[in-house]
C-alpha cells in the first residue's frame, strides 16, 4: 500500500542532520506498517514493541548509555543494532517513558544509528507529562528529535490503493481541466472513499473484497478498540465515562441539522458544562481521535493568535469512522449526491478537514460573524505559504459564495477556495476546486497574471 509519508521518511533517513524520529498518530493509522515497509527494502530492522514487554522495559530502567541499549536491543531482536545501518524501531513507546528520554543520548552520542519511535497514545502521554498509566513523568528530549505525524489515508492514497494511480497523479500534477473532464469517475470513487474512509485496514479489506460490509466491520471493531483504550489508559472511572460520552457525542454533533457546527457541551449530556468535559475533549484531541477546529476572530497571521479557544468544532479522525459511528447505510452510496449532502454537507466538511490535516499537519480554523447582525461563516481558514486561505465547502452543484465574497472584501483577501461538485474554475480571487481535488489545497495554482 502506497503512503505519501514514505517520502518524508526517506527524506529523514537521508538527511545529514538526522535526529531520532518520533512518529505520531492515532491507533491503527499505519505507523508500524510504514516503518516496517520502508526498512524492508533498505536495511535490517531491529523491532521492539514495548507494550507489556517487561524485558525491554527493564533494560530502559537502567543506564541509558546508547551502546548499552544497542547491545540489549541486538540480543533481543537478533540483529546488529549498533552498526549504523540497522533501523532501530521502538513501538508503543508511550508505555516506557525512559525510552523517550534515551533519545537525547542517541542524538548526542550515536547519531549514526537510525532510531524511530512510535506510539498511538503518545500525544496523551506527552501532553500530560506521564506515561499511559498516569504514573512517572516524561523527560522530553527537547531539540534532540525530529517529528513525523501520520494520519488516515488521503483520497489520493485511496485512489492509489484502488489501482487508480493515473487519476491520483492528475490531481497531484494540477491537471485540473482533465480532472474536471473525468468528474463522474472521480465522484463515484469519492463516494466510496467517504464510506470506506482512510483507515488502512478498512481500505485493504475493501480493496481485497470489494465489500462495503467488510470495511464497515473493520471500522466497528476499531471503535470498540478505541473505547476500550479509554478505560485502559485513564485512571479515573469518572474521567473515562466523560471521555466516552464526549466521543459518542462528536459524530451526532457533526451531523446535526441546526446550528453552525460549534461543539456544545450541553449536548453531550443534559446540563453538561465545559468544566466537566473540557479535559475529555483535550484527551481525545491528544489521542488523535478527533480534530479540534477553533474559531479565528479574523484572518491574521499567525492564525493561532486570533483563535477563540472557547468556540470550536470537533471532527472525527476519519470519514469512514464517522459513518460507522452514525451507522450510515450502504444504500446512501448509490443515491445520487446523498452522501455529499447528508446532514447539511457534514461529510463533505469532515472530508476536507481530514485532507487539510494530512497535508498541512495542523488543524485548520474557521470564522463566523458575531451572530448579532450577521450569521455569515467561512468553513475553514488555513495557512498556505504564510498567507491565510479561506475555504468554503459546498456539497452540491448549485453554489453561491456571498459570505465568502463579503469576507474576502472586508479583510482584503486576494485568494479564496470553494470546494464543490462543479468543475475547476479560476476567477482570480476565487478558485473553484472539485471536491475530489481537495488534496490540491496545499498546492494551489498561482494567481492568474493581471489579477490581484
C-alpha positions in Angstrom: 0.0 0.0 0.0 1.5 3.3 -1.1 1.7 6.1 1.6 3.0 9.6 0.9 4.6 9.6 4.3 7.1 7.1 2.9 8.8 10.0 1.0 9.0 12.1 4.2 10.5 9.1 6.0 13.1 8.8 3.2 14.0 12.5 3.5 14.6 12.0 7.2 16.7 8.9 6.7 18.9 10.6 4.1 19.3 13.8 6.0 22.9 14.6 7.1 21.4 16.2 10.2 19.1 13.4 11.1 18.0 13.0 14.7 15.9 10.2 16.3 12.4 10.3 14.7 9.2 10.5 16.7 6.3 9.0 14.6 2.9 10.0 16.0 -0.6 9.2 15.0 -3.9 7.6 16.2 -4.1 3.9 16.7 -4.2 1.9 13.5 -3.4 4.7 11.0 -0.4 2.6 9.8 2.6 3.7 11.8 4.1 0.2 12.3 3.5 -0.8 8.8 5.1 2.4 7.4 8.4 1.8 9.2 8.5 -1.9 8.5 7.7 -1.4 4.8 10.3 1.3 4.5 13.0 -0.7 6.2 12.2 -3.9 4.2 13.8 -2.5 1.0 16.6 -0.6 2.7 18.1 -2.2 5.8 17.6 -4.8 8.6 15.1 -3.9 11.2 15.5 -4.2 15.0 11.9 -4.1 16.1 10.9 -3.8 19.7 7.3 -3.5 20.8 7.3 -2.0 24.4 3.7 -2.9 25.1 3.6 -5.4 28.0 7.3 -6.0 27.3 8.8 -6.3 30.8 12.1 -7.5 29.5 12.9 -4.4 27.4 11.2 -2.0 29.8 13.7 -3.2 32.5 16.5 -2.6 30.1 15.5 1.1 29.8 15.1 1.3 33.6 18.9 1.1 33.9 21.6 3.2 32.3 20.6 5.0 29.1 24.0 4.7 27.6 23.3 4.2 23.9 25.9 1.4 23.4 24.5 -0.5 26.4 20.9 -0.1 25.0 22.0 -1.2 21.5 23.7 -4.3 22.8 20.5 -5.3 24.6 18.4 -4.5 21.5 20.7 -6.5 19.3 20.4 -9.5 21.6 16.6 -9.2 21.9 16.0 -8.8 18.1 18.8 -11.0 16.7 20.2 -8.1 14.7 23.3 -5.8 14.8 21.5 -2.7 16.0 24.7 -0.7 16.6 26.1 -1.0 13.0 24.7 2.4 11.9 22.8 0.6 9.1 20.1 -1.3 11.0 16.8 0.5 11.7 16.1 0.6 15.4 12.3 0.8 15.9 10.8 1.2 19.3 7.0 0.8 19.0 4.3 1.7 21.6 7.0 3.9 23.2 4.4 5.7 25.4 4.5 2.5 27.6 8.1 3.2 28.6 8.8 6.9 29.3 12.6 6.3 29.8 12.8 5.1 26.2 11.7 8.6 25.1 14.3 10.1 27.5 17.0 7.9 25.9 16.5 9.7 22.5 18.6 12.6 23.8 21.5 10.2 24.3 21.1 8.6 20.9 21.1 12.0 19.3 24.2 13.2 21.0 26.3 10.0 21.2 25.1 7.7 18.3 23.6 10.0 15.6 24.7 7.4 13.1 22.0 4.9 14.2 18.6 5.5 12.6 16.2 5.4 15.6 12.4 5.6 15.2 9.9 5.6 18.0 6.1 5.4 17.6 3.1 5.4 19.8 -0.7 5.6 19.3 -1.3 7.4 22.6 2.0 9.3 22.5 0.2 12.7 22.5 -1.7 11.8 25.6 1.4 10.7 27.5 3.5 13.7 26.5 0.9 16.4 26.9 0.0 15.2 30.4 3.6 14.6 31.4 3.0 11.0 32.4 3.0 7.5 31.0 -0.1 5.7 29.8 -0.9 4.5 33.4 -0.7 8.1 34.7 2.5 7.5 36.7 6.0 8.8 36.1 7.0 11.9 34.3 8.4 12.0 30.8 11.7 13.8 30.3 11.3 15.1 26.8 14.4 15.3 24.7 13.9 18.9 23.6 15.7 19.8 20.4 17.0 16.3 20.0 14.3 14.7 17.9 12.6 15.0 14.5 8.9 14.6 14.0 6.5 12.9 11.6 2.8 12.8 12.1 0.7 10.1 10.3 -3.0 10.4 9.5 -5.6 8.2 7.8 -5.1 7.6 4.1 -6.0 10.6 1.9 -8.3 10.4 -1.1 -5.3 10.2 -3.4 -3.7 7.4 -1.4 -7.1 5.6 -1.6 -7.0 6.0 -5.4 -3.5 4.5 -5.4 -4.7 1.6 -3.4 -7.7 1.1 -5.7 -5.3 0.8 -8.7 -6.2 4.3 -10.0 -2.8 5.8 -9.8 -3.4 7.7 -13.0 -6.4 9.5 -11.6 -4.4 10.4 -8.4 -1.4 11.7 -10.5 -3.7 14.0 -12.5 -4.7 15.8 -9.2 -1.1 15.7 -7.9 0.1 17.3 -11.2 -2.5 20.0 -11.2 -4.1 18.9 -14.4 -7.5 20.3 -13.4 -9.0 20.5 -16.8 -8.5 16.8 -17.3 -9.6 16.1 -13.7 -12.9 18.0 -14.3 -13.5 16.2 -17.6 -13.4 12.9 -15.7 -15.7 14.1 -12.9 -18.1 11.2 -13.0 -15.4 8.6 -12.2 -13.8 10.8 -9.5 -17.2 11.4 -7.9 -18.0 7.6 -7.8 -14.7 6.9 -6.2 -15.1 9.8 -3.7 -18.5 8.4 -2.6 -16.8 5.1 -1.8 -13.9 6.8 0.0 -16.3 8.8 2.2 -17.8 5.5 3.3 -14.7 3.3 3.5 -12.5 6.1 4.9 -8.8 6.1 5.2 -8.0 3.7 8.0 -5.5 1.3 6.2 -7.1 -1.9 7.4 -10.6 -0.8 6.2 -9.1 0.2 2.8 -7.2 -3.0 2.4 -10.3 -5.1 3.3 -12.4 -3.2 0.7 -9.7 -3.4 -2.0 -9.4 -7.2 -1.4 -13.2 -8.0 -1.2 -15.0 -5.1 -2.9 -17.4 -5.3 0.1 -18.6 -2.2 2.0 -19.8 -4.5 4.7 -16.3 -5.8 5.2 -14.9 -2.3 5.5 -17.7 -1.4 8.0 -16.8 -4.4 10.1 -13.2 -3.1 10.5 -14.5 0.4 11.4 -16.9 -1.0 14.1 -14.1 -3.1 15.5 -11.8 0.0 15.7 -14.5 2.0 17.5 -14.8 -0.8 20.1 -11.0 -0.8 20.5 -10.8 3.0 21.0 -13.5 2.8 23.7 -11.5 0.0 25.4 -8.5 2.3 25.4 -10.4 4.9 27.4 -10.8 2.6 30.4 -7.3 1.1 29.9 -5.4 4.4 29.9 -7.5 6.6 32.1 -7.2 6.0 35.8 -10.5 7.7 37.0 -13.8 5.9 36.1 -15.5 9.4 36.1 -12.9 10.7 33.6 -13.3 7.5 31.5 -17.0 7.9 31.3 -16.7 11.6 30.3 -14.3 10.8 27.5 -16.7 8.1 26.3 -19.7 10.4 26.4 -17.8 13.1 24.5 -16.5 10.6 21.9 -20.0 9.4 21.3 -21.4 13.0 21.1 -18.9 14.1 18.4 -20.5 12.3 15.4 -24.0 13.3 16.4 -23.0 17.0 16.7 -21.2 16.9 13.3 -24.4 15.6 11.7 -27.0 17.8 13.5 -29.2 19.9 11.2 -29.3 23.0 13.3 -26.7 25.5 14.5 -23.4 26.4 12.9 -21.5 23.3 13.9 -19.9 24.7 17.0 -19.4 21.9 19.6 -21.8 22.3 22.5 -21.0 20.8 25.9 -24.7 20.7 26.9 -25.4 18.3 24.0 -23.1 15.7 25.4 -25.4 15.3 28.3 -28.3 17.4 29.6 -26.8 20.0 31.8 -23.2 19.3 30.6 -20.7 22.0 31.2 -17.3 22.9 29.9 -15.6 22.5 33.3 -16.9 18.9 33.3 -15.9 17.9 29.7 -13.1 20.3 28.7 -10.5 17.8 29.7 -12.3 14.9 27.9 -12.1 16.9 24.7 -8.4 17.6 25.2 -7.8 13.9 25.8 -9.5 12.9 22.5 -7.5 15.6 20.6 -4.2 14.4 22.2 -5.0 10.8 21.2 -5.6 11.9 17.6 -9.2 10.6 17.6 -10.8 14.0 17.0 -9.7 17.2 15.3 -10.4 20.5 17.0 -11.1 23.4 14.6 -11.0 26.6 16.6 -12.8 29.8 15.6 -10.5 32.6 14.5 -11.7 36.1 15.1 -10.1 37.4 11.9 -7.8 36.0 9.2 -4.5 37.3 10.5 -1.1 35.6 10.7 -0.4 33.6 12.7 -3.9 32.3 12.9 -3.3 30.9 16.4 -3.0 34.5 17.7 -6.6 35.2 16.7 -8.1 31.9 18.0 -11.0 31.8 20.3 -10.4 28.7 22.5 -14.0 28.8 23.8 -15.5 28.3 20.3 -14.6 25.3 18.3 -15.9 22.5 16.1 -14.9 18.8 16.5 -14.4 16.4 13.6 -13.6 12.7 13.6 -10.2 11.5 12.6 -11.7 9.7 9.5 -14.8 9.9 7.3 -15.3 6.1 7.5 -15.3 6.2 11.3 -17.9 9.0 11.2 -20.1 6.8 9.0 -19.7 3.8 11.3 -20.4 5.9 14.4 -23.6 7.2 12.7 -24.4 3.8 11.2 -24.8 5.3 7.8 -26.4 2.7 5.5 -24.7 1.4 2.4 -27.6 2.5 0.1 -26.6 6.1 0.6 -23.5 5.5 -1.5 -25.6 4.9 -4.7 -28.3 7.5 -4.1 -27.0 10.4 -6.3 -25.3 13.1 -4.2 -27.0 12.0 -0.9 -23.7 11.1 0.8 -22.2 14.5 -0.1 -25.2 16.4 1.2 -26.0 14.2 4.2 -26.7 16.3 7.3 -26.1 19.7 5.6 -22.9 18.5 4.0 -21.3 17.2 7.2 -19.5 14.5 5.2 -18.0 17.0 2.8 -16.7 19.2 5.6 -15.3 16.2 7.5 -13.5 15.0 4.3 -12.0 18.4 3.7 -10.8 18.8 7.3 -9.2 15.4 7.1 -7.3 16.3 3.9 -6.1 19.6 5.4 -4.8 17.8 8.5 -3.0 15.2 6.4 -1.2 17.7 4.2 -0.9 20.6 6.5 0.0 18.8 9.7 -2.0 21.3 11.8 -5.7 21.7 12.4 -7.3 24.5 10.3 -9.5 27.2 11.8 -13.0 28.5 10.9 -14.5 32.0 11.0 -18.0 33.1 11.9 -19.6 36.5 12.5 -20.7 37.5 16.0 -24.3 36.3 15.2 -25.9 39.6 16.2 -26.0 41.4 12.9 -24.8 38.5 10.7 -24.6 34.7 10.8 -22.0 34.6 8.0 -19.4 31.8 8.3 -16.3 30.6 6.4 -15.9 26.8 6.8 -12.1 26.7 7.1 -9.1 29.0 7.2 -5.6 27.6 6.8 -2.0 28.8 6.3 -0.7 28.4 2.8 2.9 29.6 2.4 2.4 32.4 5.0 -1.0 33.5 3.6 -4.4 32.8 5.1 -6.6 31.0 2.6 -10.4 30.9 3.3 -12.2 27.7 2.2 -15.9 27.3 1.5 -17.3 23.7 1.2 -20.3 23.2 -0.9 -21.6 19.6 -1.2 -23.6 20.4 -4.4 -23.5 22.0 -7.8 -25.8 24.9 -7.2 -23.5 27.2 -5.4 -23.1 30.8 -4.4 -20.3 32.4 -2.4 -21.9 35.6 -1.0 -20.5 35.0 2.5 -17.1 34.2 1.1 -17.1 37.2 -1.2 -18.0 39.6 1.6 -15.4 38.1 3.8 -12.7 38.5 1.1 -13.8 42.1 0.5 -13.9 43.1 4.2 -10.5 41.6 5.0 -8.7 42.2 1.7 -8.2 38.5 0.9 -6.9 38.0 -2.6 -7.3 34.3 -2.9 -10.2 32.1 -1.7 -11.1 28.5 -2.5 -14.5 27.0 -3.0 -14.8 23.2 -3.0 -17.9 21.9 -4.7 -19.2 19.4 -7.2 -18.6 21.9 -10.0 -15.5 21.6 -12.2 -12.3 23.6 -11.9 -12.6 27.3 -12.5 -10.1 30.1 -11.6 -11.7 33.6 -11.2 -8.6 35.1 -9.6 -10.0 35.9 -6.2 -11.9 32.6 -6.1 -10.7 29.2 -7.2 -13.4 26.5 -7.5 -11.8 23.1 -7.0 -13.9 19.9 -7.3 -14.4 18.2 -4.0 -12.4 15.2 -5.2 -9.4 17.5 -5.7 -9.3 18.7 -2.1 -5.8 17.2 -1.8 -4.6 20.1 -4.0 -5.4 22.7 -1.3 -1.7 22.6 -0.3 -0.6 23.0 -4.0 -2.8 25.9 -5.3 -2.3 27.4 -8.7 -0.7 30.8 -8.8 -3.0 33.9 -9.2 -3.5 34.4 -12.9 -1.4 37.3 -14.3 -3.2 40.7 -14.2 -5.5 39.7 -11.4 -4.9 41.0 -7.9 
